[in-house]
Amino acid sequence: MSESVTCTLPLRQWRGERGTYHLVTITGDGAAQIAMHERLTRLELGSRRGFGSVKVVAQIGDTRWKSSVFPQNARSEWVLLVSKKVMKAEDLAVDDELAVDIELL
């Protein structure tokens, strides 16, 4: 049985040297649930994934995709990148409030 996190989050934009990225930041109870999942997975496997990430299947609207969430601020926040393909399929724009379903793998 897999765990899942469901939350409503604003779509943000971050500009870096290599381009512009769109993302949502998971905080609060959702972030705590992901952090616990990461700790348990690390104990089970004896190692951690790159950057401490957690594999997920994310869903926004009708669009599902495999991805990873990445820890920020000592695991009190987790970031999910939203690709251009998802943004186009769901007609998303910066500052839209998104209902996000995240299945932790």
Secondary structure, DSSP 8 states (H G I E B T S, - for coil): --EEEEEEEE-EEEEETTEEEEEEEE-HHHHHHHHHHHHHHHHHHSS--GGG-EEEEEEETTEEEEEEEEEETTTTEEEEE--HHHHHHTT--TT-EEEEEEEE-
